[in-house]
Each structure stands twice: as C-alpha cells, then as structure tokens.
Amino acid sequence: MAVAHETFEELRTAGLADVDPEIAELLGRELERQRGQIELIASENFTWPSVLEAVGSVPTNKYAEGYPGKRYYGGCEVVDEIEELARGRAKELFGAEHANVQPHAGAQANMAVYFAVLNPGDRVLALSLNHGGHLTHGLKVNFSGKLYDFHHYGVSRETMQVDYDDVLATAKEVRPALIVCGGSAYPRTVEADKFREIADEVGALLMCDMAHFSGLVAAGLHPSPVPHCDFVTSTSHKTLAGPRAGFVLCREEHASKVDRANFPGMQGGPLMHAIAAKAACFRIAMTDAFRDYQVQVRANADVLAATLIAGGYDVLTGGTDTHLVQLDLRRTEWTGLAAQERLEECKLTANRNTVPFDERPPMVASGVRLGSPAATMRGFDEDDFREVASIIVDSLNESSGLEELRARALVLCEKRPLYPGFRGYTSYIS
Ligand SMILES: *Cc1c(COP(=O)(O)O)cnc(C)c1O
C-alpha cells in the first residue's frame, strides 16, 4: 500500500491514517466490532475516553527507571509528579500503606510479589485454575508453576464455593510460605478475613489477587481485602475500568522489597503514559459517578443470573456476589465451546470456561463465563440485561432463528452506543 508521507519532514507531523492506512483501518474496524456486539467477557471493559487520551500521551517517550526522586535518568521531574499522584491515589482509594504502580499488567504485579518474598522452590497455596484460579497462580507452564512449588485448594462439590475448613486443612499439610486468594472465574465474595486466620494459623504470608473485582472493592461493593492481606495485586483494566496495566498494594514493612522486586528485579523502564492513565483511573474511581456505575454492574449481574435461571439454565453457586456469572451447561446438550460459538453468531461475545470438576478439557469446557462490566459501561441497565439473558436462553433453546436473535442484540447496541461522538481513526491531527 502506498504511504502518503515519505520524507522525514512529513513523517514528523503525519498522523496514523496517513502513515499507516492499514493499521488505521484495522483500528477503525476494531472500534466498529466493539460497537456492534454485546461484550460479556467478564475480564473486559471499555475504558473512559479520558484514560484512552492518557494512554496515547507523550510520557511514552520517557525513560524513568527507578522511583520518584530516585531515577537513573534526567528529566524525570514531571513523570515523578505523575507517578506520585498515581501512587498516592492508589493508596487513598484502597486504604493501603504502600502502592507500586509500575507493573505492566496483572501477571507482572503477581510476579513482583512472588519475587519480593519467595525463593525458587518455596511452597505457595492458591485456588486451583480449574476451580476459578489464574495461570499466574501456579500453572505448570507459567513462570509461577516453574519457579515455585504451588499447591491448590478447590471449591466444595456441594456449594461450588471455597470451603474454608478445607483450605485450613490443606494449608496445615502444605505449610506454604504464601497463600494466594482470589481468581478469575470465582463469582462469590473472596473472604480475605477468613484467609487471614488460616495464614496466621500456619505462619504464611497472604496475598489477594483482586484483578477481577478491584472496581467493586473501590466502590465499597465487595469487602476490601486490603486490611487483611500483606499484599494485594490487581489489574486496572477489568472492573476498575482503567488502562491495561497492573499494580501492587502492600503493607509498609514489605514496601521496599516489592519495589526492588519490580525494579530492578523484573522490569526496566516503567510505562509512564500507562501510569498517567492509572492515576486518572484511580481519580475517577473515587467519584460517586464511579460508584453508581459499579452499583449498576452488580445489579446487571444479578439480573443476568436470575434471568438465566428462570429460563431453565444453571448458574454456578446459584448466583453471584460480583460482576461475574458462570453458566453451567453440564445438564444440557451444550459444551462451553459450542455455546460460546452460538452466542458469537448472535453478536454476544463471551468465553467458555471449565466449571469445577469439569469432565471436559479446557478447550471444550462445560461452562461459559459471563460478566456485566463492559456492557454496563455502554449504559446497559437491568431491562437491557434481562433482554441479553433472554437472547442467551433463546439461542441455547434454539427457539428463535439466528437472524432474529442477532437483530435483537443489534437493537441493544444501537440503543446504547459505545463511545458516541468518537470519530474513529480516519484522521489524527485535523
Ligand atoms: C486477569 C488476571 C490476571 C492477569 O492480568 P494480565 O493483565 O492479563 O496479566 C492475574 N490474576 C487474575 C486473578 C486475573 O483475573
């Protein structure tokens, strides 16, 4: 494809659409894809326009290895202020003694904690991946599973919820240096206070990975793990609705170990534009408007679960305390994979997920994980989610044709436009 700007002088002022029409077109297509379907992937969200602005900002040019006031490069006076604001706001928002806002993503936040307090081979106890954990909680092919001796607790067969007596019994057997609570497909409250008692009883440190539900914690709609844990890690792009990134909160006594583990332990220069975006995201998360959004996320998740159940489908644990609903298809003819594909044909995006004690392999699975944060961000209310759940039920019952189901989904997309007024990527500097 011909490039419109070929001289150095032209490139210095040209926008993306002129320099790289192929990528500009793909960005535009991705925007239209996001606008034209109902996003139900529980880990995804649509971040604020203000955060998008910060992510595309000039601190991406700046090297700032080190921490505010202790950098290895000159010219850090402005990015120091950015990082101070981000750290201070994270501490204020979550009531934490210390914050490190440099991890590039959630996986790096977890790595920073492990590097800070574990030696290779140390024992760690975490929720099993098959029962809703995360790959950074000890999957064999992940760095966590390769470096450390992970053991896992699961959920109870009867309640499909964490059985704290069982966690205690396993902890007594394993004697872990660190216990990890939280996961990526667990629909119920993570009771960090109960994990604290267990950790104290076996002399372990405690980390909560609140990657999924940190937005609910910020809004006061999920009990905060911060007072009970030595470390709390999170992403900023899931319910928290900020940029794709991570951060660590910890007690003051662990602060310098966490900071050193992150840099120089595992990362080079921090992504200062992402840290600026995290600062903006934390500021937004302190507002009443953000709380209103999270209240709607919770209400919509409840309506989704209740409507699926009323439609004859099973939901793990019979409901949710969070933004996340696990559709359990074991009593039906559907596999998770087939259901995911069927929903996609109806313009609903979700991901298959194993349910605890699943007999199918993860690539097929017997569940579909659903979430309310992204659609709520475009303005979906309870009525809209009742309709979403009804589209899911009708599509799995095969009681309506695809055309009709797709049309119903598109009515919702038009009623609740995503990024209204945003022109897309056809021209950069006008
Ligand atoms: C999403 C998630 C992560 C990892 O986040 P990335 O930003 O994808 O690295 C870590 N832990 C849990 C529980 C998660 O859900």
The ligand as an SDF file (V2000), in Angstrom:
LIG
                    3D

 15 15  0  0  0  0  0  0  0  0999 V2000
   -6.5700  -11.0790   34.6020 C   0  0  0  0  0  0  0  0  0  0  0  0
   -5.9090  -11.6620   35.7770 C   0  0  0  0  0  0  0  0  0  0  0  0
   -4.5180  -11.5730   35.9680 C   0  0  0  0  0  0  0  0  0  0  0  0
   -3.5410  -11.1410   34.9170 C   0  0  0  0  0  0  0  0  0  0  0  0
   -3.7060   -9.9810   34.3100 O   0  0  0  0  0  0  0  0  0  0  0  0
   -2.9390   -9.6370   32.9370 P   0  0  0  0  0  0  0  0  0  0  0  0
   -3.0980   -8.1610   32.9040 O   0  0  0  0  0  0  0  0  0  0  0  0
   -3.6530  -10.3730   31.8690 O   0  0  0  0  0  0  0  0  0  0  0  0
   -1.5230  -10.0620   33.0830 O   0  0  0  0  0  0  0  0  0  0  0  0
   -3.9770  -12.0430   37.1490 C   0  0  0  0  0  0  0  0  0  0  0  0
   -4.7530  -12.6010   38.0860 N   0  0  0  0  0  0  0  0  0  0  0  0
   -6.0840  -12.7260   37.9220 C   0  0  0  0  0  0  0  0  0  0  0  0
   -6.8840  -13.3630   39.0040 C   0  0  0  0  0  0  0  0  0  0  0  0
   -6.7070  -12.2790   36.7600 C   0  0  0  0  0  0  0  0  0  0  0  0
   -8.0130  -12.4450   36.6060 O   0  0  0  0  0  0  0  0  0  0  0  0
  1  2  1  0
  2  3  1  0
  2 14  2  0
  3  4  1  0
  3 10  2  0
  4  5  1  0
  5  6  1  0
  6  7  2  0
  6  8  1  0
  6  9  1  0
 10 11  1  0
 11 12  2  0
 12 13  1  0
 12 14  1  0
 14 15  1  0
M  END
$$$$
